[in-house]
Amino acid sequence: MPQNPDKIQDHVELFHQPEYQELFEGKKKFEGGHPAEKVKEIAEWTKSWEYREKNFAREALTINPAKGCQPLGAIYAAAGFEGTLPFVQGSQGCVAYFRTHLTRHFKEPFSAVSSSMTEDAAVFGGLKNMIDGLTNAYTLYKPKMIAVSTTCMAEVIGDDLGSFIGNAKNEGGIPEDLPVPFAHTPSFVGSHITGYDNMLKGILINLTEGKKKDKTNGKINIIPGFDTYVGNLREVKRIANLMGIDYTLLADNSDYVDSPNDGQFHMYTKGTKLEDAADSINAEGTLCLQRHSTTKTREYIEKEWKQKTDVVSPWGITGTDELLMKLSEMSGKPIPEELEEERGRAVDAMTDSHAWLHGKRFAIYGDPDLVYGVTRFLMELGAEPVHVLVHNSTEKLGDEIKELCATNEYGKGATFWPGKDLWHMRSLMC
């Protein structure tokens, strides 16, 4: 085979190599495949309106989903805290997929362990797996915190994470004072942003227990939400630092998934300090940069911490203005001239690029908060969103997108497609 450690090829190029083409031909003959002419004919038919109607009529089948499952978001949230090891109560295969997905995306090693549940655990429960797994994970990797989430198997059989963790501490598998927050993250409901929300809430519940004080610490909590564009996190920190704001970023995985190459492997790279996260309960207020990936966390902060929360979507000029104004309002700090100049340059760049973007038509898909921000930014540029697709959508998001597009002349022709996958998007594009 042409694939070897000295010359790793991308799968697209690899599968065009003669060896693979020969394999594909043999597979086609073995399976009684159709001739190339018939394949081409059907391929063209799938671009037709007739096929589009059939495609949109399906109900029990998902093709190329534009979302991940809950544990993926859970381990991503956990990686935003210092010295934290994500631990998944479930099968080894599931966790391998989550690690691989994030490692391939960021081109960085992403550490997460599992309790390696198999058939016997599915029958008798995963308590033994949990105790052994936590003991081994702590002994081998010496984390400051272990954040536990679940896969489908553990949820279907009803594993009680709280009591399992308590048993592990009682048996001396892990220290009594080791923080081990947990979240139930079944893959068969919600998506990766649901898992992110559940895990972040679980971590804050664990770390802030008994830490409430009579007065605030003067800080502002900033929650980025499920954002894989970690340059955004660095920019938010830069803005807050320029404004002289004392803040806590919950959770900061910018250095974990984008670490410098210094020739050494660091299993835990920076992240939000545990003591800062524990003290977040005493902040002046909490500002979330995403609405739909932080729903439960915001509700918890408002109800249990009695702390005011706000949400902004800092994409484009309007969104960034909202962020700066809200930070200034919450902190009492003025917006520095340097940021005003940067805003002017951004507006100038938008003006200079109008000949290439104005009137251009776009199809957009992604997570709820990302799609909302990108749609608004495109309309600021004079571009026209035509199809807006969000697989892991909510009814509330639909109202937000429709209201956003209806109030702008460039968005009046937009159509919103909630709960649809990328094979639906293909039909829309064709």
LINNORNOR-V956220 format. One record per residue. D_FIRST is the distance of its C-alpha to the first C-alpha in Angstrom with 1 decimal. Layout:
{{D_FIRST} {D_FIRST}}
This chain:
{{0.0} {3.8} {5.5} {7.8} {11.5} {12.7} {11.5} {11.4} {11.3} {13.6} {12.7} {14.6} {12.7} {9.3} {10.5} {11.8} {8.7} {9.2} {6.5} {8.2} {11.5} {11.5} {11.1} {13.9} {16.0} {16.0} {16.9} {19.6} {21.1} {21.1} {22.9} {25.2} {24.2} {26.6} {26.3} {25.3} {29.0} {29.9} {27.2} {28.5} {32.0} {31.5} {29.6} {32.8} {35.0} {33.5} {35.0} {38.5} {41.4} {41.5} {38.1} {39.0} {42.0} {40.0} {37.4} {40.3} {42.0} {39.3} {40.4} {38.3} {34.8} {33.1} {30.1} {28.3} {31.1} {32.3} {33.1} {31.9} {33.7} {36.5} {34.9} {32.6} {35.8} {37.5} {35.2} {35.1} {38.9} {39.0} {36.9} {39.7} {42.1} {42.2} {40.8} {39.8} {37.1} {36.1} {36.3} {35.4} {37.1} {34.5} {31.3} {28.5} {25.9} {28.2} {28.6} {24.9} {24.6} {27.6} {26.4} {22.9} {24.7} {27.1} {24.7} {22.3} {25.5} {27.3} {24.4} {26.7} {26.5} {28.6} {30.2} {31.4} {32.0} {32.8} {35.1} {32.3} {34.5} {33.5} {35.4} {38.4} {39.0} {38.9} {41.8} {43.8} {43.0} {41.1} {43.9} {42.5} {39.0} {40.7} {42.9} {40.2} {37.8} {40.4} {41.5} {38.1} {37.2} {40.5} {40.3} {36.8} {36.8} {40.5} {40.7} {44.0} {43.4} {41.2} {40.9} {40.3} {39.1} {38.1} {35.6} {36.6} {36.9} {39.5} {41.4} {41.6} {43.1} {45.3} {44.5} {47.3} {45.7} {49.0} {50.3} {47.0} {46.9} {50.6} {49.9} {47.2} {49.7} {52.5} {50.5} {49.8} {46.0} {46.3} {49.3} {52.0} {52.0} {48.3} {47.8} {45.6} {45.9} {44.3} {43.7} {43.0} {40.0} {39.2} {36.1} {37.8} {40.4} {40.4} {37.3} {36.0} {39.2} {41.3} {39.4} {40.0} {43.6} {44.1} {42.5} {44.5} {47.6} {47.0} {46.5} {49.6} {51.6} {50.7} {51.2} {54.4} {56.2} {59.7} {59.1} {61.4} {64.2} {67.4} {66.4} {63.3} {61.2} {61.4} {57.7} {55.7} {52.6} {49.8} {47.1} {44.2} {42.7} {39.0} {38.0} {34.5} {35.7} {37.0} {38.5} {41.1} {42.1} {42.5} {44.6} {46.8} {47.4} {48.3} {50.8} {52.4} {52.7} {54.3} {56.8} {57.6} {56.7} {56.2} {53.4} {50.8} {47.4} {46.2} {43.3} {41.8} {38.0} {37.7} {37.0} {34.9} {32.2} {32.8} {33.6} {33.9} {31.4} {33.8} {31.3} {32.2} {31.2} {34.1} {33.7} {36.8} {37.3} {40.8} {41.6} {45.0} {47.3} {48.3} {52.0} {51.8} {50.2} {53.0} {55.6} {54.3} {56.8} {59.6} {58.3} {60.5} {58.1} {54.5} {52.7} {49.6} {47.3} {45.9} {48.0} {45.7} {43.5} {46.5} {49.0} {49.6} {49.6} {52.2} {54.3} {54.3} {55.3} {58.1} {59.4} {59.0} {59.2} {61.8} {59.9} {59.7} {56.3} {55.4} {52.3} {51.3} {48.2} {47.8} {45.8} {47.5} {51.0} {52.8} {50.6} {50.7} {54.4} {54.7} {52.8} {55.0} {58.2} {57.4} {56.5} {59.8} {61.7} {60.4} {60.8} {63.8} {62.0} {62.2} {59.3} {59.0} {59.4} {56.0} {54.4} {56.9} {55.8} {52.1} {53.0} {54.7} {51.7} {49.6} {52.2} {52.3} {48.5} {48.7} {51.6} {49.8} {46.7} {48.8} {48.2} {44.5} {44.8} {48.2} {48.1} {44.3} {43.1} {40.6} {38.8} {38.3} {36.6} {36.2} {38.2} {42.0} {43.2} {40.6} {41.3} {45.0} {44.8} {42.5} {44.7} {47.8} {46.4} {45.3} {48.8} {50.2} {48.3} {49.7} {46.5} {46.6} {44.6} {44.2} {41.9} {41.9} {39.6} {39.5} {37.8} {39.4} {42.7} {46.3} {49.5} {50.9} {48.0} {48.6} {52.3} {51.3} {48.9} {51.4} {54.3} {52.3} {51.4} {54.9} {56.6} {54.8} {55.1} {51.5} {50.4} {52.8} {50.3} {47.7} {46.5} {45.3} {42.7} {42.8} {40.5} {38.1} {34.3} {31.9} {31.8} {35.5} {35.0} {32.9} {35.9} {38.3} {36.3} {36.2}}
